[in-house]
Amino acid sequence: MAKLHVTTTINGEPTEFLCDPSQSMLDVLRNTLGLTGSKEGCGTGDCGSCSITLDGRLTCSCLVLAAEVGGREITTIEGMAQGDELHPLQQKFLEMAALQCGICTPGVLMAARALLEKNPDPTETEVRFWLAGNLCRCTGYDKIVRAVLETAAEMRSAA
Amino acid sequence: MNAIDNKWIGKRTIRPDGADKVTGRAGYSADHSMPGMIWGRVLRSPHPHAVIRGIDTSKAEALPGVKAVVTAKDIVNFPLDKSVMLGIQDMRWMCRNVMAREKTLFHGHPVAAVAAISEEVAEAACKLIEVDYEVLPHVIEIEDAIKPDAPILHDFVRHEGKPSNIATTMVNKLGDVDAGFAQADLIIERSFTTRPVHQGYIEPHACTVSYAADGRVTIWSSSQGQFMVRAMTSLLTGIPQSNIRAIPAEIGGGFGAKTIIYLEPVAVMLAKKSGRPVKMVMSRDEVFRATGPTSGSMSTVKIGVKKDGSIVAAQGTFYLQAGGLPGSPLRGPVGCSFSPYNIENVLSVGYDVVSNRSKVAAYRAPGAPLGAYATECVLDEIAEALGMDKLELRLKNTAKPGGKTVYGATLGAITFKETVEAIKNHPHYTAPLDKNPSKGVVRGRGVASGFWFNAGGESSAQLNITEDGNVNVTTGHPDVGGSRASIANVTAELLGIDHSRISVLIGDTSSIGFSNLTGGSRVTFASAMVVTQSAEKVIGQLKERAAKIWKIDPEAVIWDNGEARPAGPNAGQFPPLTLKDLAAKANEMGGPIGAGVQLNTTGADPGFATHCVDVEVDVDLGIVRVLRYTAAQDVGRALHPDYVEGQIQGGVVQGIGWALSEEYLYNAKGQLDNASFLDYRMPVCSDVPMIEPIMLEIPNPKHPQGVRGVGEAPIVPPLAAIANAIHDALGKRFYSLPMSPPKVLAVIDG
């Protein structure tokens, strides 16, 4: 089958690519566009490692067909820092050691950012339920939850 | 080493690999690609047990876009009658695990592989491979596999002279258990079962391999040991190690399971046949079906005590599932179950049972949690029967330094008692617990302890001073959870320079000396040792250079706070020389500055942990929730406390999953029914509370910084701690994991 031509915006950059009708957005990000920061942990929307935002909404890129993203705005982990200036969540994850192996980290960060944009003052329970779609097998979640709560507090006091 | 004296050791510095890991730049195994690369896929057996009468690959090879097909004929055959070991792995089993040879032994067992211009073409070609199977009866569960009329997996396996599925028996003995039990006032004997659980790393196995025209192979893959990848690939392909360069990608979790390989030799043979670089990535379904979970088990533990609580004898029988090929971690339950305690008479026996499941792989403290589950639940019943405090019972029996273990070792400066006391004195254990907070909800508290051997072994490091006076440290160990951060702290401390001036790297097999696996709680222990000795050598060189410049004796120079200084007024009056000063003069004063050390490290004494947990049981739904969790462990010295705490917190939550929700579910056809993260239920963020670690820092006298292995011990106590807490809540005992809602309801209703 002929490839489809898609024009979209990724991390603020106008982007064009060709894809098969059956190809997932995750596959195009990783294998066509070289944006390998989004990880494939399952390919079935269960682990959250491939989390991106699509028109501002948090989603698993493995569950989105690449052919669907024409004219839309995608943000991936590669778009989270501004040059060498880390997003406050990225900085706090480093300071509070909220990662071990780091494979889930891009997805967790994308999800946590989407949470704080929606709810700048979440409770621990709200953080835990929001991040329930992001599997982490190393940390037991403790330091992740603390880092998100601490970032939220700092962002509120800076605002 | 006195904590007060440390400027960097024990500090929560930012990890050297951190920025790459929060920005998506870090390169994991599936992130590497090459020009001209093609894709490999594996054809897997649809039958749990079948003879392979023949494989016809001609239609697959004829499909446009297919570049190579590989079967067991392309993998080195290690005959069944002769064991060839690499560490604890037998190549007879490994060659048959990466590609089925005479038989397929589990649903999902690889039978062939294809490399093609895309994954889709490779997948389509797999479907064109015709395999002539003679389907055999299969057996899944231990209790069925050890029956006299069970289908036998391997003709060459004999137990007590007869064909059997019991591949190995391990017996550890101390004293005389019969005489010991004869002295007992109370004996409790119980049987337990646990289900296989998967390590659950989020990164599926993957590799990219190139095979050059001169026969040189480069492998990019993530593993717990690039030297293991090189050695095992060499053995299974027949390519000499000197022709294989294994490059360690960042590893997205391993927990033991990436101490063996699945794809690399297959990819090498596909690359060799096709002349193209080959990339292979497993799906999550393949990871669940065909990579090792840890063993399920059937155990019986019998413990005898005097009225005062002193244990006089203990006996354990542990049947472990090996999967389709022998090799379950018997040493874990056999050696660890009774080792926290001072018991004169112990008999501990393990049986390695094959059945038609994927071959097990190591999982954090391999086998030890199964044994501790049984032992620590029996101790809970004993304490209850004697009317004794549960921690008092443990304190009465703690193993002592100089004590003899059932597995043969004499204990060194162990600190088990301190972990029990830490829980006993903690506000968690002393806080009142409202056992009936509301209708339909009951709460309970449980405790349990655990033991892990810990390990030393081979490690290499190279420490080089750059021309501008900064530092590169390279070790041979993949960093699974922050080991680079610990090495940076140690190096900064010893050289007396700022942490930010140190770059910590993981070398590939051609750039650093042999280093054993990242596993068994050995890496921080062993790599800190070789890095310390390398730094000491470098400091010796720096002092010599300063002495040469000052024209004084090197003995008259000290290294202090990042500078060479004269040792005292008698040595002469010279302004200090910094690392930068000496690096700038390195070549005129004798050449580059740097040193490497390669050691077989020793002195890794065992690790002990004691945990306390509060649970809440919903008696209508059978759901168990963990409300509070406190974990005490002797860590020796926490080089980087965040990553030590992280090991404890992560291990505990894996233990919670094992206790409450994780299990492999096979159907009547011998197929795994829950091969996805949706159906294989690992704890998610909303399932667990904060996990409070208590790090006891009692320095290991055999290590330069006092380090004791940390990573394994935290997963040993949770299974029993949670079972004991549920008993405290419900007044009923559970003898089978996981304690999932249907089972909890059955016990409540029963």
Interface residues (C-beta under 8 A of the other chain):
Chain A: R30 N31 L35 T36 G37 S38 K39 E40 G41 C42 G43 T44 D46 C47 S49 T76 I77 E78 M80 A81 L86 Q90 F93 L94 E95 M96 A97 L99 Q100 C101 G102 I103 C104 T105 P106 L109 T125 V127 R128 F129 L131 A132 G133 N134 L135 C136 R137 C138 T139 G140 Y141 D142 K143 I144 V145 R146
Chain B: R12 I14 R15 D17 G18 A19 K21 V22 T23 G24 R25 A26 G27 Y28 A30 D31 S33 Q199 G200 Y201 I202 E203 P204 E250 I251 G252 G253 G254 F255 V281 S283 R284 V480 G481 G482 A485 D642 Y643 E645 G646 Q649 G650 G651 V652 V653 Q654 S676 F677 L678 M682 P683 V684 C685 S686 D687 V688 M690 I691
